[in-house]
Amino acid sequence: MRDPFLYLAALIILVFATPGIAQSEQTSRQQADRIIVGTNLITLNVIVTDSKGRYVSGLERDKFEIYDDKVKQEIAHFSANNSPVSLGIVCEIHDSTPDWARAMLSAIKSFTTTLSNRDDYFFVAFSKYGSVNTGFIPSWEQLNDHFTFVKPGGPSSFYDAVYLATQRLQNTPNLKKALLVISDGRDENSQHSYKQLRNRLRTFDAQIYAIGIADPTDDQFAGYDRWVFEDITRQTGRRSFLLNSEASLGRAVLSELSRASGGVTYFPQSESEPELTAICTQISVELRQQYTLGFYSRQPAGDKWHRLKVQVPKPAKGSSLTLSYREGYQIAGNKGL
């Protein structure tokens, strides 16, 4: 039988141990450019790499060109590299995989220690029982006690949990925003559809970094090297090939959300703490290499999808640059959001 006093102590820690968030938010409001409140500021994070995949830093504002539906825009905001970031972390918890959950939470905790005092983050854990929202990274024991003894309510499925995180992330102070999503990408009973989630993400710039997980109870390839194939018609890179159609659909959802936002999806082979920590470290490095650009759109709110294009001058002869950023945007209206 569990000690009720230990359980009470775990809940107290879970609810109140939120270090330094207020100070972080106050500091991160100091942006390089003054933002005009009440206007349609469209921002996008841009990763620039050379032909060898190395990050390109040191580019100035005048090196970038932004086109909104092929119309060149004036860059109203520019920040480079180590600008403050607001980060939402969404983690799916399966009670059948406690060892994996411990490894993932440990990797995330290490990842958050790399954030500066100008950054801010929040954490959302969800399971079939509901969700937990904190400003710190709890332990597996804390989460397990909460899901076991408390009826937490809140989102209990993938789309709803990510939708909740987007609402909170959109209201954070930093222009640079990102979501780290750890899930199998499968959804069973969300109130929001994939289309509603996608439309929500289209209304503001947040790059999505996803780590795909496998449930060993219904994924025959979990814990083993997975077959992969490359879709040469779409240039999407190597993808997991699974006989389980639901598992494949979940991975496709994760890949599409990250691709459209300019982020990356990782499918770890071993799902061990060293590999998960390495993935989180890679994400941390990339967040520090981004350029954040902004322009003021004159378009009205509605369902119209506006395609974005960003260009930089070609470098020396014989080399090339690759830019990763979100594909477009729509200005938030009431329909479907």
HUSUL-V582744 format. One record per residue. N is the residue number from 1. D_FIRST is the distance of its C-alpha to the first C-alpha in Angstrom with 1 decimal. Layout:
# HUSUL-V582744
N;D_FIRST / N;D_FIRST
This chain:
# HUSUL-V582744
1;0.0 / 2;3.8 / 3;6.5 / 4;8.8 / 5;11.8 / 6;11.4 / 7;11.1 / 8;14.2 / 9;16.0 / 10;15.7 / 11;17.2 / 12;19.9 / 13;20.9 / 14;21.0 / 15;23.3 / 16;25.6 / 17;26.0 / 18;29.2 / 19;31.8 / 20;35.5 / 21;35.8 / 22;38.5 / 23;40.6 / 24;40.4 / 25;41.5 / 26;44.4 / 27;45.6 / 28;45.5 / 29;47.8 / 30;50.7 / 31;52.2 / 32;55.4 / 33;57.1 / 34;57.2 / 35;55.7 / 36;57.5 / 37;55.0 / 38;55.5 / 39;57.1 / 40;56.0 / 41;55.0 / 42;54.1 / 43;52.4 / 44;51.6 / 45;50.2 / 46;52.4 / 47;51.7 / 48;54.9 / 49;55.1 / 50;58.1 / 51;59.2 / 52;56.9 / 53;53.8 / 54;54.0 / 55;53.2 / 56;56.4 / 57;56.3 / 58;59.0 / 59;60.4 / 60;61.8 / 61;61.8 / 62;65.3 / 63;64.3 / 64;62.2 / 65;63.4 / 66;61.4 / 67;62.6 / 68;61.3 / 69;62.7 / 70;65.4 / 71;66.4 / 72;66.2 / 73;64.1 / 74;64.5 / 75;61.5 / 76;60.4 / 77;57.4 / 78;56.9 / 79;54.4 / 80;53.9 / 81;51.1 / 82;48.8 / 83;48.8 / 84;45.5 / 85;43.0 / 86;40.5 / 87;37.7 / 88;35.1 / 89;32.3 / 90;30.7 / 91;27.9 / 92;26.4 / 93;22.8 / 94;21.9 / 95;18.3 / 96;19.8 / 97;21.3 / 98;18.9 / 99;21.3 / 100;24.2 / 101;22.5 / 102;21.8 / 103;25.5 / 104;26.9 / 105;25.2 / 106;26.4 / 107;29.9 / 108;30.0 / 109;29.1 / 110;32.0 / 111;34.2 / 112;33.7 / 113;34.8 / 114;38.2 / 115;38.8 / 116;41.2 / 117;41.0 / 118;43.3 / 119;40.9 / 120;38.0 / 121;35.1 / 122;32.2 / 123;29.2 / 124;28.0 / 125;25.0 / 126;24.8 / 127;23.0 / 128;23.3 / 129;21.0 / 130;23.3 / 131;24.3 / 132;23.7 / 133;26.8 / 134;27.0 / 135;29.7 / 136;27.8 / 137;25.9 / 138;22.1 / 139;19.9 / 140;18.0 / 141;14.6 / 142;16.1 / 143;17.5 / 144;14.5 / 145;12.4 / 146;15.5 / 147;16.2 / 148;12.8 / 149;12.4 / 150;16.1 / 151;19.1 / 152;21.3 / 153;24.5 / 154;27.4 / 155;28.7 / 156;26.7 / 157;29.5 / 158;31.9 / 159;35.1 / 160;33.5 / 161;31.4 / 162;34.6 / 163;36.7 / 164;34.5 / 165;34.8 / 166;38.6 / 167;38.9 / 168;37.3 / 169;39.1 / 170;42.4 / 171;42.2 / 172;41.5 / 173;44.6 / 174;45.5 / 175;47.9 / 176;46.3 / 177;43.2 / 178;40.9 / 179;37.9 / 180;35.6 / 181;33.9 / 182;31.3 / 183;30.9 / 184;32.1 / 185;34.5 / 186;33.7 / 187;33.4 / 188;32.5 / 189;32.5 / 190;33.8 / 191;36.1 / 192;38.3 / 193;40.4 / 194;41.3 / 195;44.7 / 196;43.4 / 197;41.3 / 198;44.3 / 199;46.5 / 200;44.2 / 201;44.2 / 202;48.0 / 203;48.5 / 204;47.5 / 205;47.4 / 206;44.0 / 207;43.9 / 208;40.9 / 209;39.4 / 210;37.1 / 211;34.9 / 212;34.4 / 213;31.2 / 214;30.7 / 215;28.0 / 216;27.9 / 217;26.9 / 218;30.4 / 219;32.5 / 220;34.2 / 221;35.5 / 222;32.2 / 223;32.0 / 224;35.7 / 225;39.0 / 226;40.1 / 227;43.6 / 228;45.4 / 229;48.6 / 230;50.9 / 231;52.4 / 232;55.8 / 233;57.0 / 234;54.7 / 235;54.3 / 236;50.5 / 237;49.7 / 238;47.4 / 239;44.8 / 240;42.0 / 241;43.3 / 242;40.5 / 243;41.1 / 244;38.3 / 245;40.2 / 246;37.3 / 247;36.1 / 248;39.8 / 249;40.1 / 250;37.1 / 251;38.6 / 252;42.0 / 253;40.6 / 254;39.1 / 255;42.4 / 256;44.6 / 257;42.8 / 258;43.1 / 259;46.6 / 260;48.0 / 261;46.6 / 262;48.0 / 263;44.6 / 264;43.2 / 265;40.5 / 266;39.0 / 267;37.5 / 268;35.8 / 269;36.2 / 270;33.3 / 271;30.9 / 272;30.1 / 273;29.7 / 274;33.3 / 275;34.8 / 276;32.9 / 277;33.8 / 278;37.4 / 279;37.5 / 280;36.2 / 281;38.8 / 282;41.5 / 283;40.6 / 284;40.7 / 285;44.1 / 286;45.4 / 287;44.4 / 288;46.5 / 289;49.5 / 290;50.0 / 291;52.9 / 292;52.3 / 293;55.3 / 294;55.9 / 295;58.7 / 296;59.4 / 297;59.7 / 298;62.4 / 299;60.9 / 300;59.7 / 301;56.2 / 302;55.7 / 303;54.6 / 304;57.2 / 305;55.9 / 306;57.6 / 307;57.8 / 308;57.7 / 309;59.6 / 310;59.5 / 311;62.2 / 312;63.1 / 313;66.4 / 314;66.7 / 315;66.5 / 316;69.0 / 317;70.6 / 318;68.6 / 319;65.2 / 320;63.0 / 321;60.1 / 322;57.2 / 323;55.7 / 324;52.2 / 325;51.5 / 326;50.6 / 327;53.0 / 328;53.8 / 329;52.7 / 330;53.1 / 331;53.3 / 332;50.7 / 333;51.8 / 334;50.0 / 335;50.1 / 336;47.0 / 337;45.3
